[in-house]
Amino acid sequence: MVTKMLRKTPLAWRQLMKEKTRLAIAIAGISFADMLMFIQLGFRDGLYDSAVTPHRNLQADLVLINPQFQTLAAVKSFGRERLYQTLSYDGVASVTSLYIALGQWRNPQTRIERSILVWGVDPAQSAFKFPEIQQNQDKLKQLYQVLFDQAGRPEFGAVGDILKKTGKFETELSDKAVSVRGLFVNGASFVADGNVISSDSTFLQLFPKRKPDRIDVGLITLKPGSDVEKVRSQLVADLPKDVKVLTIEDFAQIEKNYWATSTAIGFIFGLGVGVGFIVGIVIVYQILYSDVSEHLPEYATLKAMGYSDNYLLSVLIQEALLLAVLGYLPGFILSIGLYQVAFSATMLPITMTVERAVNVLMLTIIMCSFSGVIAMRKLRSADPADVF
């Protein structure tokens, strides 16, 4: 595509290549603007993805929650009997419940406590799709046995390394002695820096103020071949309004929407993308404006020869598009490296996606094209009479 453009627009290409220092500065500026947009979007999407990873890995077809439930950071419970009511509906195969709360994990080496998200599950039924959890779930039947998220923050301690070397890891969770019996991978999120899974019995011992009959999430598994939307519609119509019936993805979207709209997170990252976009417009405009100013007599000559303003505008737009492509490529490559650095530092799932790469490319093209249109005002002032 770029080669074809260059064949059709030698004037635009030669204009850019004539001042190689200016071209290098322009490419560096556009790359910086692209990197700023990539980083902001990467952190935003990484944080959103980490927030909904446990939701999307629930072993269920439908979930039951309190209508006021917005985020795992502040769960709202409901009566367990509502979950059992769903068993009377055609298509429902089984149900299980989840308890969720923030506990205090003590690093046995440093003795420093850190918040961690605790999930209470029925060890006799699968609640998560994580294979490591399903393989080790029987170990949770004993009280004070837990599974630990080894993708959490390192401040929790070298749990994985010690467990693999010695076969055991003991510490305190919410001031109760617990033993880690297995590992799984979920990762840090907005809500907490890590996760722990225990049995429902252990959970109620860790949080004695919680009532056993008040659960936080109900998981509904349907019979093979059942129509998920049909069963959901029946449950929505018949169950009291003190519960809400959702698909797994709808449940994840509630969490994502909370962080995107009910907190400053979405605005902050959106503002960062906007700043990068404006920076790019200013840089490209300055380059194109300087180019037009230096070659104003030549543009006036072209006008005198009969070339229209539209033709000259097309040359300017072509220069802008060339700058967009040339600046985007190094920005894209450097951003991939920065994503790796950010992942190592934060443990957030920050990776380059095709959708984000295309979106930033489109923003870069719009940014450069807009700069070209603004710079056209200077080009229109080129008067053929100035040549003579």
N, C-alpha and C positions, 0 to 999 in steps of 0.2 A: 504493500500500500504506500509506504513512504517512498520507495523507489519510483513508483508510478507518479507520485506527486512531484518528485524532483524533476522527472523528465518533462512534466507539463509546466513547471514553474521555475525555469532556470534563473529568472530575474530575482525572484524572492530568495532562492538559495544563494545566489551570488551576493546579494545585499547582505545576508547574514554572515557569509564566510569572509567578506572583505575585512571586517573588524573582528578578528578572532578573539581578542581579549574581551571585547564587549559581549560576544557570543558566549564565552565561557562564564562570564559573570551572570548573564541571563539564565543559562542552564543551571548554574549553582543556585540562583534565587528561586527558580521554579521547582527545583528538586527539594529545596528547603521547605517551600510551601506545601508540596506534596507530602513530604515526610511528616509535617505537622498535622496534615489531615489524616494520613495513615495512622499515626500514633493515637490521635484522639479517637478515631473510629475503632481502632484495634482495642484500646482500653475499654471503650464503651461496650463493644460487642463481647469482649472477653469477660467483663464483669456481669453482663446480662446472662451469658451462657453458663457461667459458673453458678449463678443464682438459681438457675432452673435445671441444672444437671440432675439433682436427686429426684425432682418431679418427673422428669422424662425417663427415669430408670425405675419407676415404681412398677411392680408386677401386678398390673390390674388393667381392666378395660374402662372402668368408670371410677370416679372418686366421689366421696360424700364429705362435704365440709360445712362449717358454719357460714351463713351468708355474709358475716362480717369479717371473715378470714381474708387478709390482704397479703401477709408475708409470713415467712417462717420465723422472722425476728419477733413477732408478737402474735402467736397462734391464738385462735379462738376455738374453744371446745364445744361439743354438743353431746347429747345423750346417746349412749351405745345402742339403746333400743331402736333408734331410727335405722341403724345399719342392719340389725337383725330383721327388721320389717321387709327389707329388700329381698330376703330369701324366699318370700312367698310369690315372687313374680317369675313368670315363665322366662327362661333364658339366663337367669342368675344361677351360677354354679356354686360359688362360695364367696365368703366375705372374710376380711380380717381387718384389724384396726391398728392404728399407729398413735403413739404418744410422742410429742416433740417438746423439747425444752432446752434452754441454754444452761450448761453446767460449767463448773470450774475444774479444769484439768491441771494437776500439779506435775510439773517436770521434776522427776525424782533426783536429777543431778543438780539443778539450780534451785529447786524448791519454789520456783516462781509459778504462780497460777495464771491461767489464760482461759478465756471463754471458749467453749467448744459446743457444737450442736449435738445433742443426745437424742437418738431415735430409739423408742421402745417398741419392739415387735413381738409377735407371737412366734416363738422358735419352732412351732410345729407347722407353720405355714409360710410360704415364700412371700416376702413383701417387696423385695428388690430384684432387679434383673442381674445385678453384679454377680458374676460366677463365683467370685471369692466368698461372697456372703452366703450364697446357696450351699457351697461346699462346707462351710464352717458353722452353719446355723445351729446344728445340733449341740455345739459346744456352749451355746448360750443358755441351755436348759438349767445349768447350775447357776446359783445366785452369784452376782458380782463378777461374772465373766463377760467380757466385751470384745467387740471387733473394732479395730482402729483404722482410721483413714490415713494411709501412709503418704498421700499426696497433699496433706495439710502442711501448715507452716512448720519449719524446723524447730521453732521455739518450744514445741511440745516435747522435744527430746528425740533421741535416736531410737525411736521405738522399733522401727523395722529392723535395723541392724542388730540391736540387742536381742530381739525376739528370734531372729534367724540364727544367731550364734549360740544363744543359751537355751532357746526353747521356751522362755518365759519373760514376761515384763510386768512388773507390779508397780502400781502408783496409787494416787488418790483422785477420786472424781467426786466433786461436791462433798468433800470431807469423809468419803467412804472408801475403804480399800478395795481396789478392783484389780483384776488380772486380765491382761490382753491375751486372747487365745487365737487371734487371727488378724489378717490384714486385708484391706480392700482399697480401691482407688476411686476417690470422688473429687477432692480438691477443695481449696479455700473459696470463699464466696463473700458477698456483701454481708451475709448474716453472721458468719463465723469463720475462723481461720482453719477449721477442721471439723471432722465428724466422728462420732462414736455410735456404735449400734449395740444395744443391750436387749435382753428379754424384757417383756412387759413387767414381769415380776421384779426384776432388778431395777427397772426404771422407777417403779413406785416406791422402792426402798431408797433410791437416790433422791427422789422428790416426794417426801411423805405427805406434803400438803395437797398433792394431786389426788382427785377422787377417781377410783378405778372405773366408775361407770361413765365418766366424762372423757371422751376420746377426741383427738385432734383431727385425724384424717381416717376416713373409712375407705377401704379398698374393695371394689366389687369386681369379681372375675365372672365372665359370662361363659355359657356353654358354647362349644365349637359350632360355628355357623350362625350364631345369633346376630341379629342386626343391632349394632351398638346404638345407633341413633334412635331406633324404635324403642328399645328398652329404656334409654335415657328419657325419652319423651313421656313414656308411661310413668316413670318414677317422678319426674318433675310435676306431672299432673296430679298424682295421687298422694305423694308425701307432703306432710305439713311444711309450711314455709320457713320453719326454723332450721332447715338444711338446704343445701344447694347440691345438685347433681351435675358433674362436669366430666368431660373427657380428659384424658391425661394432658393433651396439648392445651386445652382451655385452662386447666389448673396451672400449668406452667406460665401461661400468658398473664394470669392474675399476678403472679410474683414479678414477672418482668414489667408489667404495667405499673406496679407499685413503685419500683425503683426508677422507672422512666418518667413518671408523671407526678408522683406524690413526694418526691425528694428533689434536691437540686442537682442530682447526678446527670439527668438527661440534658438540662440546660447548660451545665458546665461543659460537657463534652461537645454539645452543639455549638456553643460559643467558640470553643477551640477550633472546630472545623471552619466556622465563619471567619475567624481571624486569619487562618491559613489561606482561605480563599481570597480575602482582601489583600493580604500581603502579596500573593501571586499577581493579582490585578495591577497593583502599584508597580511591581518590578517590571512586568512585561510592558506596561504602558510607558514607563520611563525609557526602556530600551527602544521601543518602536518610535516614540516621540523624538528621541535623539537621532534615530536613523532618518526620519522624515526631515527633521530640521537641517541635518547636514547635507541631505540630497535634494533640498527644495528646488534648486535651479534645474536639476535633472528631471524632477517630476514636472516642473513647468514646461520644460522642453517637450516632454511626452505629450502634455496637454496641447502644446502648439502644433504637434504633429498629428493631432486628431484623436488621441486616446481619451476616453471619457473618464469621469470621476469613478464610475462603477468599475472600470478596468483597474484603475489604480487602487481602489478599495480592495479588489480581489487579490492584488499583489500583497497588500498589507495583511489581509486575512491569511493568506498562504504563509507569510512569514510567521504569523502568530501560531498557526497550526504546526509548523515545523518546530517552533520553540516549544510547543506543548509536548510533542512527541519526544524531542531531544531532552527536555527537562524531566519528563515523566519516568523514563527508563532508569536513570541512576537513582531517582527518588524511590522507585519501586524496589530496586535491588537493596538499597541501604535500609529500607524499612523492614525487609525480611530479616536482616541481621539484627535490627533493633528489637524486633518481636522476640527473637531468641533471648536477647539480653533481658528484656522485660519479663519473659516467662521464668527465667532462672531466678530473677530477683523477687518476683511476686507470687509465683506458682499459679498464676491465672492462665486459663487456656487462650492465650493470645497467639493466633496463627493467621497467616494470610489466606484469604478466601477469594474465589473467583468473583463473587458478587462485589466485594469491597474493592478489588483491583479495577473492575470495570467502572464502578461508581466514581472512584477517584480520577480515573482517566477521563470520564465524561466531564467531571468538574474542572479538570485541567483544560480541556478543550474549550469549555464555556468561558472559563477565566481568561484564557489567552484571546479568544475571539472577541470578547467584550472589550478587552484592552485595545485590540485593533480597531474596533468601531470608534472608541473614544479618540484614539490617535488620528482618526480620519479627519477630524475637525481641523487639525493643522495642515493635513494634506490638501484640503479644499482651498486653503489660502494660497496655494501655489498658482501664481498669475502668469500666464504666458507672456504678458507684456513686460514682466521683469527680466525676461531673457534678452530683450533687445534694448 
